[in-house]
Amino acid sequence: MTLLSDPLADLQVIFEAQTGTPGNTDALRTGTGVSVAPALEAALGSPDASAAVPSLNARRHEEIPTGALVRFYGMVQDVRDPEFYVGAYDETAPGGETRIRTGKYRDAVDPQPNCTLRPRDDATWQRTPVVCVPVPTQTEWVARVLASADAGAASASAPARADAAAPRKPKRGVEEESVPVVEDMDTDLVAAPKKTRPEKGDVQCEPCDGVAVAVAAAARTASAGATGDPWSRAATGSYLVKLYDQPDDCELRVNDLVEIFGVLELDGEADTSVPVGGACSAPESVLMAAAAEERALRPPPSAQPRLHCIVFRKLPAQHHPLLPPPNTREEQMAAAAAKAQVQAVRPVLLAALTSALGGDALAAEYTLLSCISRVIGRHGEAALGKLHVNISGCPPPAAGAAVSPAAASLRALLGEVLPLCGALPLSIGALNGTTYAPAKDHDANVLRSGALQLPLGATLLLDEAMMAAGKLDERGIANLRALTTLLDTQKVGFDFTYCTVDIGTDATVLSLSCGKSMLPLPCRVALRLEPVAPPAPPELQQPAWLDAARLYIGVAARACPQTNIPEALTGAMQDDFVASRRASPDIGADDFARWLTVTRLLAGSTLDADVSADHYARAKQLEAARCERLKESSVQL
């Protein structure tokens, strides 16, 4: 089989076998059984098979020939309405011989020399388009892991890159989006020339820098949306993925992480397409105009390449690039290895955080606990288990600086150990200049992303030290409201103009500010800078230690939601809360909830399966020190 090198050739063999089977009318009418997915899943089960498939995360799509099998790791940014397309064509040779060909896994069909293609009106099939983007907030070391996994495939497919530069044959356009197409039966079906890419000055390609890319894209599309430029509707590095034979029990939703194996297509679609339907009551010119208008709204393949999905793997919410899937024997072995090293790794990681925060060990401890916190449940609209932290008292940025010094040092460290970490400067200009919540553009029929559309498990570093005096406009107030909703409920409101749809998320927020945060962050730590900050531990320069720290962070984040509080200890903690409240009436239910959260996170950070009395005592010590500092800082003010 040539499945890994030419999947469309194998598909045609399967299609001819299915349609040639007597009585199998579903194969032609609906496409049932016309798939190479089972064969590809079997092939990918062999060792190193995935690495043999070129990765779009590590290579530019221009280096890969159209029609090749590729893989892509990304996040679902938008889910479109299902669309219909012509699943089968009659290919007629000059001598009159006719052969049936399938239009599955493609938008353009290449006719054989001197042959004509005509779509069949009894083969209208369905697929679902989704937009996938590189994972927002993904850190550079994860990108390097993905690139190294593709190193073998890149060298093995070097001849294919040479082929990619050769002129492509004209192709017959299949349908795209929600407007199926058919040609006049007397017309030779040849696609229009492929659209060329714009000059370098037309489109600015940006590096994948997490939230920064989302903010830049939102600002760009906000200003360009009114011009009707299709290029502005394509997020940087995005792909329009067409899903075929999607199982009912594995539906993709926005913000899902997914690994896709599919056929890459870079060719344009024909300009002669009209909606399917045979005899229609509407005039043909009206239908053609509607189809042309919808095509004009879509980003061209040169801006947003098409990826026809054969197989996809929906990644779990606890996905980590260095860890096996959850609830497997391999994960248990990785957790055991991390547990054996936790006494060596955790203190060094805390020392590194202490150095990044100017020598403040208390702020470092809370930062570590915040990074591994996850949603463990909900009580009404409130999300349980999260520990959002505001570190106040940070030094202001230098004049003209784009980031404050504390945010720069902390972002550099977290970017080395966390798989998902993005930075978002909070200033009057940033809040007024873009949109944080995703919004539906009904005219273009696209969902425009925002800075808060994040994958599960992301850490968002807010740089409030950049804030200066100024006035927030309507958009800035809406952005602050969106941030508040994220903090309170772990939900992001997607703006559909006529209504707002709340989508659940699991993003941790760390805020750095000069004074008290303007956001409702329940855990505030007053930063105490040392005259001379301790140096970063030398282990930071050792790749083996970094891998151990990354593995530890991943295991701890998975362990926290599963940490158990014994029943006997629960009663003792409740009694302690009653006694503490009797001694200090200012202590309330929110304080006790925070004590429980910190206790659970401390147990998770030491990779203990059960919470102990020592964890609770340590949590009380941390909270007492934090509150004492807040009192001191308020007196100094």
Secondary structure as UniProt FT lines:
FT   TURN            3..5
FT   HELIX           7..19
FT   TURN            22..23
FT   HELIX           26..29
FT   TURN            32..33
FT   HELIX           37..44
FT   TURN            47..49
FT   HELIX           50..52
FT   TURN            56..58
FT   HELIX           61..63
FT   TURN            66..67
FT   STRAND          69..79
FT   STRAND          83..86
FT   STRAND          88..92
FT   TURN            94..95
FT   STRAND          98..102
FT   TURN            104..105
FT   STRAND          108..109
FT   TURN            113..114
FT   STRAND          116..119
FT   TURN            121..122
FT   STRAND          124..133
FT   TURN            136..137
FT   HELIX           140..149
FT   HELIX           151..156
FT   HELIX           158..164
FT   STRAND          172..173
FT   TURN            177..178
FT   TURN            185..186
FT   TURN            200..202
FT   HELIX           211..224
FT   HELIX           225..227
FT   HELIX           230..233
FT   TURN            236..237
FT   STRAND          239..243
FT   TURN            248..249
FT   TURN            254..255
FT   STRAND          257..265
FT   TURN            271..272
FT   HELIX           284..297
FT   TURN            301..303
FT   STRAND          306..314
FT   TURN            317..318
FT   TURN            321..322
FT   TURN            326..327
FT   HELIX           329..356
FT   TURN            357..359
FT   HELIX           361..371
FT   STRAND          377..379
FT   TURN            380..381
FT   STRAND          382..384
FT   STRAND          389..392
FT   TURN            399..400
FT   HELIX           405..417
FT   STRAND          420..425
FT   HELIX           428..433
FT   STRAND          439..441
FT   TURN            442..445
FT   STRAND          446..448
FT   TURN            451..452
FT   TURN            456..457
FT   STRAND          459..463
FT   HELIX           464..466
FT   HELIX           474..489
FT   STRAND          491..495
FT   STRAND          500..504
FT   STRAND          508..512
FT   STRAND          523..526
FT   HELIX           538..541
FT   HELIX           543..559
FT   HELIX           560..562
FT   HELIX           567..583
FT   TURN            585..586
FT   HELIX           589..605
FT   TURN            606..607
FT   HELIX           613..636
//
